[in-house]
Amino acid sequence: MMYSLLLFTVLIGSTISCKCVMHPALSEDFQKTHTIFMGSVVSKSQSPTLIDAVEYTMKVEEAYKSTSVGAILIVRARVNGASCGIGDISIGDQWQMWLSEDGTTNSCTRSTSDINENRAELQQLANQ
């Protein structure tokens, strides 16, 4: 009985956890992603539309796709890793954000706190 319960727990846990596929080439991800920028969190609040999610108000500092420097954007992201969350971001933190058309991101995108990751390539892609 104990073995069955353990097996059930493992199977359920693996079924509901976040699963990401490998990223394609950066240029392909760039083409498929609606909005890409580097910016700072200026405020945050609980999302009224998503469970376990936060809405981050961000100021764009470098624009790579579908936005401009100085723009203020609302980014929606889950916090919990099991639901592909990116963790809790603090006010003032800088992030490189890769957003879907509805302004959401998750741990399966290229969104990262490492603002220099692929930065030169992004600048190049943005200027094509």
C-alpha positions as CSV (number, residue, x, y, z in Angstrom):
1,M,0.0,0.0,0.0
2,M,2.8,2.4,0.9
3,Y,4.6,1.6,-2.4
4,S,1.4,2.4,-4.3
5,L,0.9,5.7,-2.6
6,L,4.6,6.7,-3.3
7,L,4.3,5.7,-6.9
8,F,1.0,7.6,-7.3
9,T,2.6,10.7,-5.7
10,V,5.7,10.5,-8.0
11,L,3.5,10.0,-11.1
12,I,1.1,12.9,-10.2
13,G,4.1,15.2,-9.4
14,S,5.8,14.5,-12.7
15,T,2.5,15.0,-14.6
16,I,1.8,18.5,-13.1
17,S,5.3,19.8,-13.0
18,C,6.7,22.3,-15.5
19,K,8.2,20.7,-18.7
20,C,10.1,22.8,-21.2
21,V,11.4,21.8,-24.6
22,M,14.9,22.8,-25.8
23,H,15.2,26.3,-27.3
24,P,15.6,26.6,-31.0
25,A,18.3,28.8,-32.4
26,L,18.2,32.4,-31.0
27,S,17.2,33.9,-34.3
28,E,14.2,31.5,-34.5
29,D,13.1,32.2,-31.0
30,F,13.5,35.9,-31.8
31,Q,11.1,35.6,-34.7
32,K,8.6,33.6,-32.7
33,T,8.5,35.8,-29.7
34,H,6.2,38.8,-29.7
35,T,8.1,41.3,-27.4
36,I,11.7,41.2,-26.2
37,F,13.4,43.8,-24.0
38,M,15.7,44.5,-21.1
39,G,14.1,46.5,-18.3
40,S,13.7,47.2,-14.6
41,V,10.8,46.3,-12.3
42,V,9.2,49.6,-11.0
43,S,6.3,48.0,-9.2
44,K,4.6,44.6,-8.7
45,S,1.2,43.3,-7.6
46,Q,-0.8,40.1,-7.5
47,S,-2.2,39.2,-10.8
48,P,-6.0,39.4,-10.9
49,T,-6.2,37.0,-13.8
50,L,-3.7,34.3,-13.0
51,I,-3.4,32.1,-9.9
52,D,0.1,32.1,-8.3
53,A,1.1,35.0,-10.6
54,V,2.4,38.5,-10.3
55,E,2.1,41.5,-12.6
56,Y,5.4,43.4,-12.8
57,T,5.4,46.9,-14.1
58,M,8.6,47.3,-16.0
59,K,10.4,50.2,-17.7
60,V,12.1,49.3,-20.9
61,E,15.8,50.2,-20.9
62,E,16.8,48.3,-24.1
63,A,14.2,47.4,-26.7
64,Y,14.9,44.5,-29.1
65,K,11.4,43.8,-30.5
66,S,7.9,45.3,-30.4
67,T,8.5,48.0,-27.9
68,S,10.6,51.1,-27.4
69,V,13.1,52.5,-24.8
70,G,11.2,54.2,-22.0
71,A,8.0,52.3,-22.5
72,I,6.2,51.0,-19.4
73,L,5.0,47.4,-19.8
74,I,3.0,45.0,-17.6
75,V,4.6,41.6,-17.5
76,R,2.6,38.7,-16.1
77,A,4.5,35.7,-14.7
78,R,3.8,32.8,-12.4
79,V,6.1,32.6,-9.3
80,N,6.0,28.8,-8.6
81,G,8.5,26.7,-10.5
82,A,6.1,23.8,-10.8
83,S,3.9,26.0,-12.9
84,C,6.8,27.2,-15.0
85,G,7.2,30.3,-12.8
86,I,10.2,32.5,-13.0
87,G,10.4,33.1,-9.3
88,D,9.7,36.3,-7.4
89,I,11.4,39.4,-8.9
90,S,12.1,42.3,-6.7
91,I,11.5,46.0,-7.4
92,G,14.6,47.5,-9.0
93,D,15.7,44.2,-10.5
94,Q,16.7,44.2,-14.2
95,W,15.6,41.4,-16.4
96,Q,15.7,40.4,-20.1
97,M,12.1,39.6,-20.9
98,W,10.7,37.5,-23.7
99,L,7.0,37.9,-23.8
100,S,4.0,36.4,-25.5
101,E,1.4,38.6,-27.2
102,D,-0.6,38.7,-24.0
103,G,2.4,40.0,-22.0
104,T,3.1,36.7,-20.2
105,T,6.4,35.0,-19.7
106,N,7.6,31.8,-18.0
107,S,10.6,29.7,-17.2
108,C,10.3,28.0,-20.6
109,T,11.1,31.2,-22.5
110,R,14.4,32.9,-22.7
111,S,13.5,35.4,-20.0
112,T,16.4,35.8,-17.6
113,S,17.9,37.9,-14.8
114,D,21.2,37.6,-16.7
115,I,20.6,40.8,-18.8
116,N,23.8,40.2,-20.8
117,E,22.8,36.7,-22.0
118,N,22.8,36.9,-25.8
119,R,22.8,40.7,-25.6
120,A,25.1,41.4,-28.5
121,E,23.1,38.9,-30.7
122,L,19.8,40.5,-29.6
123,Q,21.1,44.0,-30.5
124,Q,22.2,42.6,-33.9
125,L,18.8,40.9,-34.5
126,A,16.9,44.0,-33.5
127,N,18.8,46.1,-36.1
128,Q,18.1,43.8,-39.0
